């Protein structure tokens, strides 16, 4: 019985940015000496969960934010508590952690059944990382835009005082420079390991609890079934709930993308190829690269001949990879295959009986 689904996806990103808070995240490849853009596993996970929630049209779980007032009456940030309730799909699939200060309440912790890698270039030579200076320019209509200049005390300067301040300079007050904006283009890959044993199972171990007794009672009343996995006693989501979540998981794994709050950086981030296998070692060979002899170039390879690996190649892939097996319905077939794998797992009868010698 296969307890894991290993999943690798190849995407194309075009002149985009994965993180907008502090610019594009990068790391340096030691062998080829190049800076490469990446999206963290946490960001990929969040994007996948958002896609699942959107597909199901259900709300995210609520979060409780705590604040503490110290002796000087200053407000300080405390913990942020998750709902710790698998009724919320993002909690069931994403996991949770609630540890209250003081140790008066038991720590509740659920490990996500999804292990997700960073999305990084398929090869250092198959992605670019560039920086550019941008401007926010309104100098073409200076009369219609207001300028306010304040001194060190916060007082607004008069127009004459501003003119004196600018005397002898070529400074424009209607133009702002936005330096070193990073963008990336290339072929990117990410990996996911999905643990089917815990996907729809929530532990009811009292010594390392995942849920509170109150939540356990609510789940039982909602039709969750008591069962057992290699990790011990648990509650398993009812079949009707699993059948709602499984298609959303399959759809999100294939069709998720990173969106930003900067429209100029939008990229389709189209999925070029998918590889699915119960064997993690074989997955790396399905979507790989090969250095060319006597050339500082690499060739991306999607291999659909490997045993125990199902490979799906979309039409856009032919623009970047030499292939004769791309198809218009490749991603639809990949989604169907994922749904089949997820539905066929015996969630309610995982343990095999041991035959005495």
N, C-alpha and C positions, 0 to 999 in steps of 0.2 A: 504494500500500500504506500503510495506517495503522499507524504504529509506536507510537502512544500511545492509551491509554484515559483519557478525562477523566470524572471521576465526582463528582457533587455529591449530598449527602444532607441532608434536612431532618428534624430530630429535635425531639421535645418533651420538655423536662425539667421535672419538677415538684418544687419545694421540695427541692432537693438541693444537694450540694456536689461540685465536681469534684476538689478537692485538699484533703487533710486534714492535711498536715504543718504548714503555716503558715496555715491558713485558705484561703478561696476566692481564687484569682487574679483580678485585675481589671485592666482598662485603661479609660481615659477617652476617650469619643468627643468629638472636638473640635467637631463641628458642632452636636450636640444637648446637649453638656455633661452627659452622664450616665456614671456608672460602670457598667461592664458586666462580667459574669463571663465567663470563657473557660476552655477546656481547651487546653493547649499541643499543638502538632503532635506533639511527642515522646510526650506522654501518649496521644494518639489512636493513634499508631503502635504503642505498647506494647500498648494494649487490642486492636488488630486482630491483632497477632502472637499474643497470648494466646488469642484466639478461634480462630485458625488451628490453633495447637498443640492446643487442646482438642478441636477438631473431628476432627483426625487421630489424637489420642490418642498423641502421641509426646513425648519429653522435650525440654526446652530444652537448648541447648548449655551445656557447663560453662564457668566463668570461673575464671581463675587470678588470685589476689590476691597481690601482692608487697608486702613490708615491708622497710624498711631500718633498721639500727641505726647511730646516729651515734656520734661520738667520746665523748659523755657517756653512752653505752649506753642512750639513749632510743629506743624503737621508733617509727618514723615510717612513714606510709603511702607506698607506691610506686604503680606502675601496676597497673591491672586489665586483664588480657589476655583477649581473646576467643579462641575456639578457631580462628577463621579457617578454618573448614571448612564448605563448602556442603552436606555430607551432613546437617548439622543444618538443618532447615527455617527456623528463626528467623534463622540466619546467612545462608542463601541469599537470603531476602527482606528481611532487616533490615540487611544489610551488616555491616562490621566495621572495626576499626582497631587495629593492634598496632605500637607504636613503642617499642623498648627503649632505655633510657638508655645513652648511650655510643656509639651508632651502630655497634656491632659486628655487628648483624644487620640485614638489610634490612627496612624498614617495609612491612607488608602492609596494604593498604587496599582495601576494596570499597565502592563507593557503592550504597546501597539503590536498587532500581528503583522504590520508592514515594516520591513527593514528596507530603507531607501537610501541609495547612494546619492552623492552630488551629481548634477548633470554637468559634464565636462567635455572638452573636445575629444572626438574620437581619436585624434592624433594631434600633436603640437603643430604639425605642418598643414593641418586641414582646418584651421581656424585662425582668424585675425583678431587683433586687439588694437584699436586705434583711439587716439584722443583728439578732440577738436574744441576750438573756442567758439562759443555762441554769444549772441548779443540780444538784449531786449531793447530794441531801438524805436524811439518815438521822436527822433530829431527832425523828421520831415514835417511835423506839425507842432512846433514848439509853443505857439500861441494858445493852443487848445489844451495843453497839459500843464498842470500846476506843479510847481517845485517848492518844497519846504526845506529850509536849512535851519538847524538848531545849533546853538552854542553848547558849551560844556554844562551849562546850568539848565538846559532844556528850553531856553527862550528862542522863539522864532526870529530870525534875522529879517530885516527889511530888504526890499529889492535892491536898494542902493548899497547896503552892506554886503549883499551877495555879490554884486558887481565888483566891489572893491576886493572881495576875497578871490575872485576869479581873475583879477588883473594880472597880466603877465603869464597866464597859463592858457592851454588849449583844451581845457577840460570841458566835456559836455555833461550837463545834468539831465539830459533826456535819453541817455544811452547807458546801459549797464552791461558790463562784460561778464560772461559766465565761463570761466576758464576750465580747460582740461576735462571736458565731458567725454567719458569713455563709451565706446560702442564696440560691439563684437559681431562677427559674421563667420559662419562656418558650419561644420557637421558636429553635432553634439550627441552624446550617448549617456544613458542612465540605466541603472539596474535596480530591480526590486525583488526581494524575497518575501513571499507571502506564506505565513504559517497557518495552515488550515486547521490545525489542532485548537488554536485559540481564537480563530476568526469570529466565531459565533458563540464561544464559550466563556463564561465569566466565573472565576474561581470563588468558592464559598468557604475557603480555608479560613478558619477563625484566627490562626496565628499570624498569617501574612495576608490580611484582608484586602480584597479589591473593592468591595462594596460594604456599606453599613447594613446592620440588621433590618433597618426600616426599608432600605432599597431592595433588599432580598425579598421581603414580604410583598412589596409592590410588584416585583418581577414574577413571583410565583402566581400572584393574582392575575397577572396579564398573560398567563399561559406559558411562561418559560418552564422548560422541562429539566428536572434534575438528572444529571448524568455524571460520567466519570471519564477523565482523560489521563494521560501519563502524568499530569500535574496534580491529580487528585479530584475530589468532588467539585462539581460545577453546576451552573445553570446554563442551559443551552437555549438559544433563541428559537421560537417556534418556526415551523416550516413556512408558514404564510409570510412571516416577516423576512426570512431569509430569501424567499423568492422575489421580494420587492427590492432588497438591497443588492443581490448578486448582479442583475443587469446593469445597475448604476455603477458598481465597481468596475465591471468589464468596460463599460463605455468611458469612464473617467481615465482608466489606465492608458487608453489609446488616444483619447482626444483632449486631454488636459493641455493647457498652455499657461505660460506666465503672462499676466497682464500688468501694466504699470499705470500710474496716473499721469504719464506723459505721452500724449497721443503721437508725438513725432517718433517715438521709439517702438511703436507697435510692429510686431512681426507675426505672420501666420504661424510660425513655428511648426510647419507641417511635419507630420510623421512619415518618414521614408521607409522604415522597415521595423518589423517586430519579430523577436525570437522568444519562444516559450519552451521551457523544458523542465523536467523534474530533476535534472542533473546540472548543478551550478558550473562544474568544470567544463562541460560541453557548451554552455551558453556563450562563454567568451570567444569561442571559435566561430560562432555563427555570424557575428558582426565584428569584424576585425579590420586590420590594415596590414599592408606588406610594403616594406621598403623596396624601391626599385634599384637595380644595380647601376652603379656609375652615375647616379642622379640623386640630387637632393630633393627627391620627391617620394611620396607614398601613394599607394593605391588603396582606396576603401573597398572592402570586400564584404558582401552579404552571401553567405554560403547556405544554400537550401538543400544540401545533400547529406547533412549530418544525421546520424541515427539518434533517436530520442529527442530531437529538436524540431519543432514546427516553426517554419519561417514564413513570414508574410511580407511581400514587397509591393509598395504602392506605386502608382504611375509617376509621381514626381521624382522618385528615386533614380529613374533612368537618366536624369539630367546630371547626376553626380556619381553614379556607380554603373559599371558595365554589367548589365543584366538582361536576360531574355525572358524572365519569369514574372515581371511586374504585371499587376492586374488592377482594374478599376475597383474591384470589390475585395481587395486584399485585406483592408482594415476591417471590413464587415465580417469577413471570415475569421479574422483574429479575434474579434469580439465574440463571435459565436463559439469559438473554441474555448475561450476563457469561461464563458457562461457554462459550457458543458463540463469543464473541469471542476468548477465551483459547485455545480449542482450535484455532481456524482459522488462527492466526498461524503462518507457516512458520519456526519457530525454527531449523531445520536448513538452510534455504536462503533466507537474508535478503537477500543481495546480488544486485542485478540486473546482468546483463552489460551493459557499455557497447558500443554498436555504433559502430565506427570511422566517421568521416565519409567 
